[in-house]
């Protein structure tokens, strides 16, 4: 799962980021990469940050995303950043 992020409120974003890992544990998810865009080498990338999450399979990734624990964080996420989140396979 990939996420492209444009942070709007750094303090809220830090709070959101600190809360996400606990929601991933029951789904065997892990954060593989989280960082800021340093340089675009080709094309365009309008976002400030990116994240790569790993889950055992697509169904588990969807389960995490749709879980009550993660859904409870969405208002905070929306106020903290604009996020494009997508599953790749």
Sine and cosine of phi, psi and omega as CSV:
sin_phi,cos_phi,sin_psi,cos_psi,sin_omega,cos_omega
0.00,0.00,0.71,-0.70,0.03,-1.00
-0.90,-0.44,0.52,-0.85,0.12,-0.99
-0.72,-0.70,0.71,-0.70,0.12,-0.99
-0.91,-0.40,0.76,-0.65,-0.25,-0.97
-0.75,-0.67,0.67,-0.74,0.20,-0.98
-0.87,-0.49,0.95,-0.32,-0.06,-1.00
-0.96,0.30,0.76,-0.65,0.05,-1.00
-0.96,-0.27,-0.52,0.85,-0.04,-1.00
-0.64,-0.77,0.97,-0.25,-0.12,-0.99
-0.88,0.47,-0.63,0.78,-0.02,-1.00
-0.91,0.42,-0.70,0.72,0.04,-1.00
-0.92,0.39,-0.61,0.79,0.02,-1.00
-0.89,0.45,-0.67,0.74,0.05,-1.00
-0.87,0.49,-0.65,0.76,0.02,-1.00
-0.90,0.44,-0.70,0.71,0.03,-1.00
-0.88,0.48,-0.77,0.64,-0.03,-1.00
-0.86,0.52,-0.61,0.79,0.01,-1.00
-0.93,0.35,-0.41,0.91,-0.06,-1.00
-1.00,0.03,-0.42,0.91,-0.12,-0.99
-0.91,0.42,-0.72,0.70,-0.09,-1.00
-0.81,0.58,-0.61,0.79,0.01,-1.00
-0.89,0.45,-0.52,0.85,0.01,-1.00
-0.96,0.28,-0.37,0.93,-0.05,-1.00
-1.00,0.08,-0.42,0.91,-0.09,-1.00
-0.81,0.59,-0.75,0.66,-0.01,-1.00
-0.90,0.43,-0.29,0.96,-0.04,-1.00
-0.97,-0.22,0.14,0.99,0.00,-1.00
0.84,0.54,0.58,0.81,0.02,-1.00
-1.00,-0.06,0.40,-0.91,0.05,-1.00
-0.55,-0.84,0.49,-0.87,0.08,-1.00
-1.00,0.06,0.87,-0.49,0.02,-1.00
-1.00,-0.01,-0.59,0.81,-0.06,-1.00
-0.47,-0.88,0.68,-0.73,0.11,-0.99
-0.55,-0.84,0.83,-0.56,0.00,-1.00
-0.15,-0.99,0.10,-0.99,0.01,-1.00
-1.00,-0.06,0.52,-0.85,0.05,-1.00
-0.94,0.35,0.84,-0.54,-0.01,-1.00
-1.00,0.01,-0.73,0.68,-0.08,-1.00
-0.36,-0.93,0.70,-0.72,0.10,-0.99
-1.00,-0.05,0.88,-0.48,-0.05,-1.00
-1.00,0.04,-0.43,0.90,0.01,-1.00
-0.43,-0.90,0.65,-0.76,0.01,-1.00
0.98,0.22,-0.51,-0.86,-0.01,-1.00
-0.70,-0.72,0.49,-0.87,0.05,-1.00
-0.56,-0.83,0.99,-0.16,-0.13,-0.99
-0.97,0.23,-0.11,0.99,-0.09,-1.00
-1.00,0.01,0.39,-0.92,-0.01,-1.00
-1.00,0.04,-0.50,0.86,-0.14,-0.99
-0.70,-0.72,0.29,-0.96,0.11,-0.99
-0.62,-0.78,0.39,-0.92,0.06,-1.00
-0.60,-0.80,0.57,-0.83,0.11,-0.99
-0.82,-0.57,0.84,-0.54,0.02,-1.00
-0.92,-0.40,0.56,-0.83,0.03,-1.00
-0.84,-0.54,0.71,-0.71,0.09,-1.00
-0.77,-0.63,0.35,-0.94,-0.03,-1.00
-0.86,0.51,-0.53,0.85,-0.02,-1.00
-0.29,-0.96,0.11,-0.99,-0.06,-1.00
-0.88,0.47,-0.67,0.74,-0.03,-1.00
-0.88,0.47,-0.63,0.78,0.03,-1.00
-0.93,0.38,-0.65,0.76,0.05,-1.00
-0.87,0.49,-0.70,0.71,0.03,-1.00
-0.90,0.43,-0.65,0.76,0.02,-1.00
-0.86,0.50,-0.70,0.72,0.05,-1.00
-0.88,0.48,-0.77,0.64,-0.05,-1.00
-0.86,0.52,-0.62,0.79,-0.05,-1.00
-1.00,0.03,-0.06,1.00,-0.05,-1.00
-0.91,0.41,0.48,-0.88,0.03,-1.00
-0.86,0.51,-0.61,0.79,-0.02,-1.00
-0.89,0.45,-0.70,0.71,0.00,-1.00
-0.97,0.25,-0.65,0.76,0.01,-1.00
-0.85,0.52,-0.52,0.85,0.03,-1.00
-0.90,0.43,-0.38,0.92,0.01,-1.00
-1.00,0.06,-0.18,0.98,-0.11,-0.99
-0.88,0.47,-0.64,0.77,0.07,-1.00
-0.87,0.50,-0.65,0.76,0.05,-1.00
-0.91,0.42,-0.71,0.71,0.02,-1.00
-0.85,0.53,-0.71,0.71,-0.04,-1.00
-0.90,0.44,-0.58,0.82,0.02,-1.00
-0.98,0.18,-0.36,0.93,-0.04,-1.00
-1.00,0.04,-0.56,0.83,-0.15,-0.99
-0.31,-0.95,0.34,-0.94,0.22,-0.98
-1.00,-0.07,0.81,-0.58,-0.13,-0.99
-0.79,-0.61,0.76,-0.65,0.20,-0.98
-0.96,-0.29,0.90,-0.44,-0.06,-1.00
-0.85,-0.53,0.78,-0.62,-0.07,-1.00
-0.53,-0.85,0.50,-0.87,0.03,-1.00
-1.00,-0.06,0.69,-0.72,0.11,-0.99
-0.85,-0.52,0.40,-0.92,-0.01,-1.00
-0.50,-0.86,0.00,0.00,0.00,0.00
